[in-house]
Amino acid sequence: RVGLAMRRQRQRGAGKAPGQLARHMAWGRPAVLLAGVGLLSGPLSAVFLRNWEPLRTLHGGLALVAGALLLAAGFVGWKLSRGESRAVEAHGRLAVLAALLAGLAAFPGFVLLP
């Protein structure tokens, strides 16, 4: 939500609210880390707990693409924070696509639940 609020303010030409970027980064970094842990735990669970082949489902494929997009958004965000990039729009679009695909991946994941 913070990132979307920052985008709306940027589009209106308004300045950044104090602490908004720090709040965005404080939530964004753990979110990317936790999503990465979730992405790794799915295939590990499939192999070691269920004796399945990992990533052989629609859920796994969508999650893999969503994870790649989120990691790309995190990498672009890291470059932005270091001043090495100005790809603010790409960062936001990657993150929104990742969130949409992650939400979409949840639906085929329901049939995989025990």
C-alpha positions as CSV (number, residue, x, y, z in Angstrom):
1,R,0.0,0.0,0.0
2,V,2.8,2.4,0.8
3,G,4.3,1.9,-2.7
4,L,1.0,2.6,-4.4
5,A,0.5,5.7,-2.2
6,M,4.0,6.9,-3.3
7,R,3.1,6.3,-6.9
8,R,-0.1,8.3,-6.6
9,Q,1.7,11.2,-5.0
10,R,4.4,11.1,-7.7
11,Q,1.8,11.2,-10.4
12,R,0.1,14.2,-8.8
13,G,3.4,16.0,-8.6
14,A,3.3,16.1,-4.8
15,G,6.4,15.6,-2.7
16,K,7.2,12.6,-0.7
17,A,5.6,12.3,2.8
18,P,8.2,12.2,5.6
19,G,9.2,8.6,6.4
20,Q,7.2,7.2,3.5
21,L,10.2,5.7,1.7
22,A,11.7,4.3,4.9
23,R,8.3,2.6,5.7
24,H,8.1,1.2,2.2
25,M,11.6,-0.2,2.5
26,A,11.0,-1.5,6.0
27,W,8.0,-3.6,4.7
28,G,9.5,-4.4,1.3
29,R,12.7,-6.1,2.3
30,P,11.1,-8.6,4.7
31,A,8.3,-9.2,2.3
32,V,10.7,-10.2,-0.5
33,L,12.6,-12.4,2.0
34,L,9.5,-14.1,3.3
35,A,8.2,-14.7,-0.3
36,G,11.5,-16.3,-1.2
37,V,11.3,-18.6,1.9
38,G,7.7,-19.5,0.8
39,L,8.8,-20.1,-2.7
40,L,11.5,-22.5,-1.5
41,S,9.3,-24.3,1.0
42,G,6.7,-25.4,-1.6
43,P,9.0,-27.6,-3.7
44,L,10.8,-28.8,-0.5
45,S,7.5,-29.9,0.9
46,A,6.5,-31.5,-2.3
47,V,9.7,-33.6,-2.4
48,F,10.3,-34.5,1.2
49,L,6.8,-34.6,2.7
50,R,4.6,-35.8,-0.2
51,N,7.0,-37.6,-2.6
52,W,5.8,-35.4,-5.5
53,E,7.8,-34.0,-8.3
54,P,8.1,-30.3,-7.5
55,L,6.6,-27.5,-9.7
56,R,4.5,-29.9,-11.8
57,T,1.3,-28.1,-11.0
58,L,-0.3,-24.9,-12.2
59,H,0.1,-23.6,-8.6
60,G,3.9,-24.3,-8.8
61,G,4.3,-22.7,-12.2
62,L,2.4,-19.5,-11.2
63,A,4.3,-19.3,-7.9
64,L,7.6,-19.7,-9.7
65,V,6.8,-16.8,-12.1
66,A,5.4,-14.7,-9.2
67,G,8.5,-15.3,-7.2
68,A,10.8,-14.4,-10.1
69,L,8.9,-11.2,-10.6
70,L,9.0,-10.3,-6.9
71,L,12.8,-11.0,-6.8
72,A,13.2,-8.8,-9.9
73,A,11.1,-6.0,-8.2
74,G,13.3,-6.4,-5.1
75,F,16.5,-6.2,-7.1
76,V,15.3,-3.1,-9.0
77,G,14.2,-1.6,-5.6
78,W,17.7,-2.3,-4.2
79,K,19.3,-0.6,-7.2
80,L,16.9,2.4,-6.7
81,S,17.8,2.6,-3.0
82,R,21.5,2.8,-3.9
83,G,20.9,5.5,-6.5
84,E,22.0,3.2,-9.4
85,S,18.7,3.2,-11.2
86,R,15.8,5.4,-12.0
87,A,13.4,2.6,-13.0
88,V,10.7,3.5,-10.5
89,E,7.8,2.6,-12.8
90,A,9.4,-0.8,-13.7
91,H,9.9,-1.5,-9.9
92,G,6.2,-0.8,-9.3
93,R,4.9,-2.8,-12.3
94,L,7.0,-5.8,-11.4
95,A,5.8,-5.7,-7.8
96,V,2.1,-5.4,-8.9
97,L,2.4,-8.2,-11.4
98,A,4.1,-10.4,-8.7
99,A,1.3,-9.7,-6.3
100,L,-1.4,-10.5,-8.8
101,L,0.2,-13.7,-9.9
102,A,0.8,-14.8,-6.3
103,G,-2.9,-14.2,-5.6
104,L,-3.8,-16.1,-8.7
105,A,-1.5,-19.0,-7.6
106,A,-3.4,-19.4,-4.4
107,F,-6.5,-20.7,-6.1
108,P,-5.0,-23.8,-7.8
109,G,-3.1,-24.3,-4.6
110,F,-6.3,-25.1,-2.7
111,V,-6.7,-28.5,-4.4
112,L,-3.2,-29.4,-3.2
113,L,-4.0,-29.0,0.4
114,P,-4.3,-32.3,2.4
